[in-house]
Amino acid sequence: MANLNVEITGIRSPNPFWLASAPPTNSGYQVQRAFEAGWGGVVWKTLGDPILNVTSRFAALSYSGRRMAGFNNIELITDRPLDVNLKEITETKKKFSDRAIIASVMVEPKREKWHEIVKRVEDAGVDGLELNFGCPHGMAERGMGAASGQVPQLVEQQTYWVKEAAKTPVIVKLTPNITDITATAFAAVQGGADAVSMINTINSLMGVDLDTWQTVPHVAGLGTHGGYCGPAVKPIALSMVAECARNPDIPVPISGIGGIATWKDAAEFMLMGASNVQVCTAVMHHGFSIVEDMIDGLNHYLDEKGLQSASDLIGKSVPKYKNWGELDLNYRTVARINEEHCIHCNKCYIACEDTAHQCIDRLVDTSGKSILRVREEDCVGCNLCSLVCPADGAITMIPLRGEMPLTWNERQRKISGLEADEITIS
């Protein structure tokens, strides 16, 4: 079996699967149960001055029979006394010394407040700190969470304050509610962050009840925006991890968060540059035991790929992630329909005819049977037909030999060169 041990900024854990700071890490009882199930580390639910939560505070998006495809919450940081949390952290670390325990922390943007909580939390025996600059609701109205995380200068300043007092590694958790996450990631690095984690939840309103006209969820008939997570946010999170991983100005490890539910999701995040992953919604949906399948699946995958360690995955796909201008304009694929697998639902024909490039014809063969055929000379290789097709193997995208590779950037350089020559000649 491959070695699943990972290290992120000096923090070691027996596997890359951590629980994110959230309801599943709210107490020592829960964290110890998670470690018994096999989780490699946890980020304790955000510590700070205890708050009052409201009810109801969760809502979910179900789609095509899948429950909790997206998840929304308006829950805030811990509502338990700090002393109680710290006592349970100490007890849990003694029982599970080989597991990583990271304390998520959030306080007012004041230097002395950060120094105070850093000392108290580190005295409890944590392996590291995660600064919560991402919570988009409730705490942001108080000047914390995303209110700080959306301003690079505040990210840098508060990270610097923490680093003044911290003896353990500092991970900065970033908000996705910003135009360019690399700006705040860079600010965290400038402030001295040892690593960054992303993404926190996305600002959202889950829905409106069409009978009562109340928001979902609502508190005594009134609602507010919340944080969105779950499988639906995975592509957004993966993109943001990739952007930071390929940026030379952000040379720190990344802890990947956002829609991770299986070992495959974890492997994708690690290939795109994450040193480990954090999970929340999937555990709230299915329980702590899902980590067993994640461990087994990743082990088998690494064996199949001939890799000795989970760390061997980290960043392997980053060089393949480019700006649009670096893609080959001359690369061409076309769709081909395999009649043996086609179930004649006509979804591909409708999608192509109504919303793509009208290059699928409905024909009748010599036996009188209706068939679908792609006019390859008109096919632009958009993939839509293969995406809507419900029958495995019925539509395949086939690469064709084209002209010599040419990117948009290269094309523009050639055009600029020709224009320069014309100016010189004239």
C-alpha positions in Angstrom: 0.0 0.0 0.0 1.2 3.5 -0.7 2.2 5.9 2.0 -0.7 8.3 2.7 1.3 10.4 5.2 1.4 14.1 4.3 2.9 17.2 5.6 1.8 20.8 5.2 4.0 23.5 6.5 5.6 21.1 9.0 2.2 19.8 10.2 2.1 16.0 9.8 -0.9 13.7 9.5 -1.3 10.0 8.7 -3.5 10.8 5.6 -4.4 14.0 3.7 -8.1 13.9 4.8 -8.9 16.6 7.3 -12.2 17.8 8.6 -12.8 21.5 7.9 -13.7 24.0 10.6 -17.5 23.5 10.8 -20.3 21.8 12.8 -18.5 18.4 12.7 -15.6 19.8 14.6 -17.6 21.6 17.2 -16.5 19.5 20.3 -14.0 17.1 21.6 -16.5 14.3 21.5 -17.0 14.8 17.8 -13.3 15.2 16.9 -12.4 12.1 18.9 -15.1 10.1 17.1 -13.7 11.4 13.8 -10.2 10.3 14.7 -11.5 6.9 15.6 -13.1 6.7 12.2 -9.7 7.4 10.5 -9.5 11.2 9.8 -5.9 12.4 9.6 -6.6 15.9 11.1 -9.2 18.4 12.0 -9.6 22.2 12.0 -11.5 22.9 15.2 -14.7 25.0 14.7 -13.7 28.6 14.8 -12.8 29.9 18.2 -13.3 33.5 19.5 -15.7 35.3 21.7 -18.8 32.9 21.9 -21.8 34.1 20.0 -25.5 33.3 19.8 -26.7 31.3 16.8 -30.2 31.5 15.3 -32.6 28.8 14.1 -33.2 27.6 11.5 -29.8 28.0 10.0 -29.3 25.3 7.4 -30.7 24.8 3.9 -29.9 22.6 1.0 -30.3 22.4 -2.7 -31.5 19.1 -4.1 -31.0 18.5 -7.9 -32.2 15.6 -10.1 -32.8 13.4 -7.1 -29.5 14.2 -5.4 -30.0 15.6 -2.0 -27.6 18.3 -0.7 -26.0 19.0 -4.0 -25.5 22.4 -2.5 -25.6 23.4 1.1 -26.2 26.8 2.7 -25.7 27.9 6.3 -26.1 31.0 8.4 -24.3 29.5 11.4 -21.6 31.5 13.0 -18.4 30.6 15.0 -18.4 28.6 18.2 -21.2 29.2 20.7 -19.3 27.3 23.4 -17.0 29.0 26.0 -13.4 29.3 24.9 -12.1 27.6 28.1 -14.3 24.6 27.4 -13.0 24.3 23.8 -9.4 24.6 24.9 -9.7 22.0 27.6 -11.2 19.6 25.0 -8.4 20.3 22.5 -5.8 19.4 25.1 -7.6 16.2 26.0 -8.1 15.2 22.4 -4.4 15.9 21.5 -3.2 13.7 24.3 -5.4 10.8 23.1 -4.5 11.2 19.4 -1.0 12.6 19.3 -0.4 11.4 15.8 -3.3 13.4 14.4 -3.2 17.0 13.3 -5.3 19.5 15.3 -5.5 23.0 13.9 -7.4 25.7 15.7 -9.5 28.0 13.5 -9.5 31.5 15.1 -11.4 34.7 14.5 -11.3 37.9 16.6 -11.7 41.6 16.1 -9.1 43.2 13.8 -7.0 44.4 16.8 -3.4 43.4 17.4 -3.8 42.7 21.1 -6.9 40.5 20.5 -5.0 38.3 18.0 -2.0 38.1 20.4 -4.2 37.0 23.3 -6.1 34.3 21.5 -3.0 32.9 19.8 -1.2 32.4 23.1 -4.3 30.8 24.8 -4.9 28.4 21.8 -1.3 27.4 21.4 -1.0 26.7 25.1 -3.8 24.1 24.6 -1.4 22.1 22.4 -2.6 22.7 18.8 -0.4 21.9 15.9 -1.2 25.1 14.0 -3.6 28.0 13.5 -6.0 28.7 10.7 -7.1 32.3 10.5 -10.7 32.6 9.4 -10.9 35.4 7.0 -13.7 33.9 5.0 -17.0 33.7 6.8 -19.4 35.7 4.6 -22.3 36.2 7.1 -22.9 37.3 10.6 -19.3 37.8 11.6 -18.6 40.0 8.5 -21.2 42.5 9.8 -19.0 42.8 12.9 -15.8 43.5 10.9 -14.5 40.0 10.9 -14.4 37.0 8.5 -14.9 38.1 4.9 -15.0 41.7 5.9 -11.3 41.3 6.6 -10.7 38.7 3.9 -11.9 40.8 1.1 -9.3 43.5 1.8 -5.7 42.5 1.0 -4.2 45.1 3.3 -6.2 43.7 6.3 -5.3 40.2 5.4 -1.6 41.1 5.4 -1.8 43.2 8.6 -3.7 40.7 10.7 -1.6 37.8 9.4 1.5 39.8 10.5 0.0 40.4 13.9 -0.6 36.6 14.4 2.9 35.8 13.2 4.3 38.2 15.8 2.9 35.9 18.6 2.6 32.5 17.0 5.0 29.6 17.6 3.1 27.1 15.5 2.5 27.3 11.7 -0.1 29.8 10.5 -2.6 28.9 7.7 -4.8 31.7 6.3 -8.2 30.7 5.2 -9.4 32.8 2.2 -12.8 33.9 1.1 -13.9 33.2 -2.5 -16.1 36.3 -2.4 -13.6 38.3 -4.2 -12.6 39.0 -7.8 -9.1 37.6 -7.7 -8.2 35.2 -4.8 -4.5 35.4 -5.7 -4.5 39.0 -4.5 -5.5 38.0 -0.9 -3.3 34.9 -1.1 -0.4 37.1 -2.0 -1.3 39.4 0.9 -1.3 36.5 3.3 2.1 35.5 2.1 3.4 39.0 2.5 2.1 39.0 6.1 4.1 35.8 6.8 1.5 33.0 6.3 3.1 29.6 6.3 0.2 28.2 4.1 -3.2 29.2 2.8 -6.5 27.3 2.7 -9.3 27.7 0.3 -12.1 28.1 -0.2 -14.4 29.3 2.5 -18.1 29.4 1.7 -19.6 31.4 -1.2 -22.1 34.2 -0.4 -25.6 32.9 -1.2 -29.4 32.9 -0.7 -30.6 29.3 -1.0 -34.2 30.0 -2.1 -37.6 31.4 -1.5 -40.7 29.4 -0.4 -43.3 29.9 -3.1 -46.2 29.3 -0.7 -45.1 31.6 2.2 -42.7 33.9 0.2 -40.2 33.5 3.0 -36.5 33.0 2.4 -35.0 29.5 2.9 -33.9 29.2 5.6 -35.8 31.8 7.7 -35.7 33.0 11.3 -39.2 33.9 12.5 -40.1 34.9 8.9 -37.0 36.8 8.1 -33.9 35.6 6.3 -30.3 36.6 5.3 -27.5 35.7 3.1 -25.4 32.7 4.1 -22.4 30.6 3.0 -22.7 28.1 0.2 -20.7 24.8 0.0 -21.1 21.2 -1.0 -20.5 19.4 -4.3 -21.9 22.3 -6.4 -18.9 24.6 -5.4 -16.2 22.1 -6.3 -15.3 23.6 -9.7 -15.0 27.1 -8.3 -12.8 25.9 -5.4 -10.6 23.8 -7.8 -10.1 26.8 -10.0 -9.0 29.0 -7.2 -6.6 26.4 -5.8 -5.1 26.1 -9.3 -4.7 29.8 -9.7 -2.8 30.1 -6.5 -0.8 26.9 -7.1 0.6 28.2 -10.5 1.4 31.7 -9.2 5.1 32.0 -8.3 4.3 34.8 -5.9 2.4 32.4 -3.7 5.1 29.8 -2.9 3.3 28.3 0.2 1.4 25.1 0.6 -2.3 25.0 0.0 -5.0 23.2 1.9 -7.9 22.5 -0.5 -11.5 23.0 0.5 -14.8 23.0 -1.4 -17.1 20.2 -2.4 -14.8 17.4 -1.6 -16.7 14.2 -1.0 -14.7 11.3 -2.4 -11.1 10.2 -2.9 -11.4 11.2 -6.5 -12.2 14.8 -5.5 -9.3 14.8 -3.1 -6.9 13.5 -5.8 -8.0 16.2 -8.2 -7.3 18.9 -5.6 -3.9 17.4 -4.9 -3.1 17.2 -8.6 -4.0 20.9 -8.9 -1.6 21.8 -6.1 -3.2 21.1 -2.7 -1.0 19.5 -0.1 -4.1 18.1 1.7 -7.9 18.5 1.7 -10.6 19.5 4.1 -14.1 18.1 4.1 -17.3 19.3 5.7 -20.6 18.9 3.8 -20.1 15.3 2.8 -19.6 14.4 6.4 -22.7 16.3 7.4 -24.5 14.3 4.8 -23.1 10.8 5.4 -21.1 10.8 8.6 -17.5 10.3 9.7 -17.2 6.8 8.2 -16.9 8.1 4.6 -13.2 8.5 5.3 -12.8 4.7 5.1 -13.7 4.7 1.4 -11.6 7.8 0.8 -8.5 6.1 2.3 -9.1 2.8 0.5 -9.8 4.6 -2.8 -6.7 6.8 -2.7 -4.5 3.8 -1.7 -5.7 1.8 -4.7 -5.4 4.7 -7.1 -1.8 5.4 -6.0 -1.0 1.7 -6.4 -2.5 1.7 -9.9 -0.4 4.7 -10.9 2.7 3.2 -9.4 3.1 6.0 -6.9 4.7 5.4 -3.5 3.2 8.4 -1.7 0.2 10.6 -1.7 2.6 13.5 -1.8 3.7 12.4 -5.2 0.3 13.7 -6.6 0.8 17.2 -5.4 0.9 19.7 -8.3 1.3 17.2 -11.1 -1.4 18.8 -13.2 -0.5 22.4 -12.4 1.8 22.7 -15.5 -1.2 21.7 -17.7 -3.3 24.6 -16.4 -2.8 27.6 -18.7 -4.4 30.9 -19.7 -6.8 30.7 -22.7 -4.3 32.4 -24.9 -1.9 29.5 -24.5 -4.3 26.9 -25.9 -3.9 25.4 -29.4 -6.3 27.1 -31.8 -5.6 24.4 -34.4 -6.4 21.4 -32.2 -9.7 19.8 -33.4 -12.1 17.1 -32.2 -15.3 15.9 -33.6 -18.2 13.8 -32.3 -18.9 10.3 -33.5 -22.0 8.4 -32.7 -21.8 4.6 -32.1 -25.1 3.1 -33.2 -24.6 0.0 -31.1 -24.9 2.0 -28.0 -27.3 4.7 -29.1 -30.8 4.5 -27.5 -32.3 7.0 -30.0 -33.5 9.4 -27.3 -32.6 12.3 -29.7 -31.1 14.4 -26.9 -27.9 15.0 -28.8 -29.8 16.0 -31.9 -32.1 18.5 -30.0 -29.1 20.0 -28.1 -27.1 20.4 -31.3 -30.0 21.7 -33.4 -31.4 24.2 -30.9 -28.3 25.4 -29.0 -25.1 24.4 -30.8 -24.0 24.1 -34.5 -26.7 22.0 -36.3 -24.3 19.3 -37.4 -26.3 16.2 -36.4 -28.6 14.7 -39.1 -31.5 12.3 -38.6 -31.3 9.7 -41.4 -32.9 6.4 -42.3 -30.6 3.6 -43.2 -31.2 0.9 -46.0 -33.3 -1.2 -43.6 -35.6 1.7 -42.7 -34.1 2.2 -39.3 -33.7 5.8 -38.0 -30.1 6.8 -37.3 -28.2 9.8 -36.2 -25.0 10.9 -37.9 -22.6 13.8 -37.3 -21.5 15.9 -40.3 -17.8 16.0 -39.2 -16.9 18.8 -41.6 -19.4 21.1 -39.7 -18.7 19.8 -36.1 -16.8 22.2 -34.0 -16.1 19.7 -31.2 -17.9 21.6 -28.5 -18.8 18.4 -26.6 -22.4 19.3 -25.9 -23.8 16.2 -27.5 -21.6 13.9 -25.5 -22.5 15.8 -22.3 -26.3 15.4 -22.7 -26.1 11.8 -24.0 -27.4 9.4 -21.3 -26.0 6.3 -22.9 -22.4 5.4 -22.0 -20.3 4.9 -25.1 -22.8 6.2 -27.6 -20.9 9.4 -28.4 -17.1 9.7 -28.5 -15.1 12.8 -29.1 -12.4 12.0 -31.6 -9.2 14.1 -32.0 -8.3 14.8 -35.7 -4.9 15.6 -37.1 -4.9 19.3 -37.8 -2.5 22.0 -38.7 0.7 22.9 -36.8 -0.1 24.1 -33.2 -0.9 27.7 -33.0 -1.9 29.7 -29.9 -3.7 33.0 -29.8 -0.7 34.5 -28.2 1.6 33.3 -31.0 -0.9 34.5 -33.6 -0.9 38.0 -32.1 2.8 38.1 -32.0 3.0 37.1 -35.7 0.4 39.8 -36.5 2.4 42.4 -34.5 5.6 41.3 -36.3 3.9 41.7 -39.8 2.6 45.1 -38.8 6.0 46.2 -37.6 7.5 45.0 -40.9 5.0 47.0 -42.9 5.7 50.1 -40.9 9.4 49.7 -41.5 9.0 49.2 -45.2 6.7 52.2 -45.6 
